[in-house]
Amino acid sequence: MEQNVFKIKKTFLLPFIAIIILLFVLLILSLLNGQPWEKIILAAAFAVTLLVGIEAANRHITADNEGMRVKKFFRVKTLTWPDITHLGIVALLNKAYFLLTTTKGFYFFSNMYENHALLIQFIADKLDAERVEIEVRNYLEHPRERRSLIVICWITALIISAFIVLKLLSF
């Protein structure tokens, strides 16, 4: 039985985890020598970022001959191929969002998954042609990689590092 597991790209997770660690360091420095609002804002930013990071690190899609399992934050949805009634796409520049309409509701995911084109091709091959939009097949001929979010994460990590240096210089 062929089984494929698709996770969020490591090239995105690495800078995002760096942001979480840097926010934690900045929060600790702020707790030692910071203003009350600074502590509150940094604690909230760290908590939200940590939750998003945990969710992104644990999110994955497993596809096999029977169907697919979508694992998100503390929940797993199992779909069989007959459950999926439509596969669509919304593409904006290098961002692509794929929509699975099913008898159990709808699910969407982006091109931030590793080998996302292989995932889409696998799903499209398992579905009848009329259930797959022509735009999806066109996308598979020229899949797009989303690098802007990765660059933004690295820039954010650099900015937080600069704040840490400034905080250390103020001691």
C-alpha positions as CSV (number, residue, x, y, z in Angstrom):
1,M,0.0,0.0,0.0
2,E,1.5,3.3,-1.1
3,Q,1.4,5.9,1.6
4,N,2.7,9.5,1.3
5,V,3.1,11.9,4.2
6,F,3.3,15.6,3.4
7,K,4.4,18.1,6.1
8,I,4.9,21.9,6.2
9,K,8.2,22.8,4.5
10,K,11.3,22.7,6.8
11,T,12.5,25.9,5.0
12,F,9.6,27.6,6.6
13,L,9.7,25.9,10.0
14,L,13.3,26.6,10.6
15,P,13.0,30.5,10.6
16,F,9.7,30.3,12.4
17,I,11.2,28.2,15.2
18,A,14.1,30.8,15.3
19,I,11.4,33.5,15.7
20,I,9.9,31.6,18.6
21,I,13.2,31.2,20.4
22,L,14.2,34.8,19.8
23,L,10.8,36.0,21.1
24,F,11.4,33.9,24.2
25,V,14.8,35.4,24.8
26,L,13.4,38.9,24.3
27,L,10.6,38.1,26.7
28,I,13.0,36.9,29.4
29,L,15.1,40.1,28.9
30,S,12.0,42.1,29.2
31,L,10.9,40.4,32.4
32,L,14.3,41.3,33.9
33,N,14.3,44.9,32.8
34,G,11.2,46.1,31.0
35,Q,8.1,48.2,31.1
36,P,4.8,46.5,32.1
37,W,3.2,46.9,28.7
38,E,6.3,45.6,27.0
39,K,6.1,42.4,29.1
40,I,2.4,41.9,28.3
41,I,2.8,42.5,24.6
42,L,5.8,40.2,24.4
43,A,4.2,37.5,26.4
44,A,1.1,37.6,24.2
45,A,3.2,37.6,21.0
46,F,5.3,34.7,22.3
47,A,2.2,32.6,23.3
48,V,0.5,33.1,20.0
49,T,3.6,32.5,18.0
50,L,4.4,29.4,20.0
51,L,0.9,28.0,19.4
52,V,1.1,28.6,15.7
53,G,4.6,27.0,15.6
54,I,3.3,23.9,17.4
55,E,0.4,23.6,15.0
56,A,2.6,24.1,11.9
57,A,5.1,21.5,13.1
58,N,2.4,18.9,13.8
59,R,0.3,19.5,10.7
60,H,0.5,16.9,8.0
61,I,-1.5,15.2,5.3
62,T,-1.2,11.4,4.8
63,A,-2.5,10.1,1.5
64,D,-2.8,6.5,0.5
65,N,-4.9,4.3,-1.9
66,E,-8.0,4.4,0.5
67,G,-8.1,8.1,1.1
68,M,-6.3,10.8,3.1
69,R,-5.9,12.0,6.7
70,V,-5.6,15.6,7.5
71,K,-3.9,16.2,10.9
72,K,-4.3,19.6,12.3
73,F,-4.1,21.0,15.9
74,F,-5.4,18.2,18.1
75,R,-7.7,16.7,15.5
76,V,-7.5,14.3,12.6
77,K,-10.0,14.2,9.7
78,T,-10.1,11.1,7.6
79,L,-11.5,11.3,4.0
80,T,-12.0,8.5,1.6
81,W,-11.7,9.3,-2.1
82,P,-15.4,8.9,-2.8
83,D,-16.0,11.5,0.0
84,I,-14.2,14.2,-2.0
85,T,-16.6,15.9,-4.5
86,H,-14.3,18.6,-5.8
87,L,-10.7,19.8,-5.9
88,G,-10.2,23.4,-6.7
89,I,-7.5,26.1,-6.6
90,V,-7.1,29.8,-5.9
91,A,-3.7,31.0,-7.1
92,L,-2.5,34.5,-6.3
93,L,1.0,35.2,-7.6
94,N,3.2,32.5,-5.8
95,K,0.5,31.7,-3.3
96,A,-1.8,28.7,-4.0
97,Y,-4.7,27.5,-1.9
98,F,-6.3,24.2,-2.7
99,L,-9.9,23.5,-1.7
100,L,-11.2,20.0,-1.1
101,T,-15.0,20.0,-1.0
102,T,-16.3,16.8,0.6
103,T,-19.5,15.2,1.8
104,K,-18.2,16.0,5.4
105,G,-17.4,19.7,4.7
106,F,-14.5,21.5,3.1
107,Y,-10.8,21.6,3.7
108,F,-8.2,23.8,2.3
109,F,-4.4,23.8,2.4
110,S,-1.6,25.9,0.7
111,N,1.5,25.3,-1.3
112,M,3.6,25.5,2.0
113,Y,3.6,21.7,2.2
114,E,6.8,19.9,1.1
115,N,6.2,18.4,-2.4
116,H,2.8,20.0,-2.6
117,A,2.7,19.4,-6.4
118,L,3.1,15.6,-5.7
119,L,0.3,15.8,-3.2
120,I,-2.0,17.6,-5.6
121,Q,-1.1,15.2,-8.4
122,F,-1.8,12.2,-6.1
123,I,-5.2,13.6,-5.2
124,A,-6.1,14.5,-8.8
125,D,-5.1,11.0,-9.9
126,K,-7.5,9.4,-7.3
127,L,-10.4,11.6,-8.4
128,D,-12.6,11.5,-11.5
129,A,-11.7,14.1,-14.1
130,E,-15.0,16.0,-13.6
131,R,-14.2,16.5,-9.8
132,V,-10.9,18.2,-10.6
133,E,-10.9,21.8,-11.9
134,I,-9.0,22.4,-15.1
135,E,-7.0,25.1,-13.2
136,V,-5.6,22.5,-10.9
137,R,-4.3,20.5,-13.9
138,N,-2.9,23.7,-15.4
139,Y,-1.2,24.5,-12.0
140,L,0.4,21.0,-12.0
141,E,2.2,21.9,-15.3
142,H,3.8,24.9,-13.6
143,P,3.7,24.6,-9.8
144,R,4.7,27.7,-7.8
145,E,6.9,27.9,-4.8
146,R,6.0,30.3,-2.0
147,R,9.3,31.8,-0.9
148,S,8.1,35.3,0.3
149,L,6.8,34.0,3.6
150,I,10.2,32.3,4.3
151,V,12.0,35.5,3.5
152,I,9.6,37.5,5.8
153,C,10.3,35.0,8.6
154,W,14.1,35.5,8.3
155,I,13.7,39.3,8.2
156,T,11.5,39.1,11.3
157,A,14.1,37.0,13.1
158,L,16.8,39.6,12.2
159,I,14.6,42.4,13.6
160,I,13.9,40.5,16.8
161,S,17.7,39.9,17.1
162,A,18.3,43.6,16.7
163,F,15.8,44.2,19.6
164,I,17.6,41.7,21.7
165,V,20.9,43.5,21.1
166,L,19.3,46.9,21.9
167,K,17.8,45.4,25.1
168,L,21.2,43.9,26.1
169,L,22.9,47.3,25.6
170,S,20.3,49.0,27.9
171,F,21.3,46.9,30.9
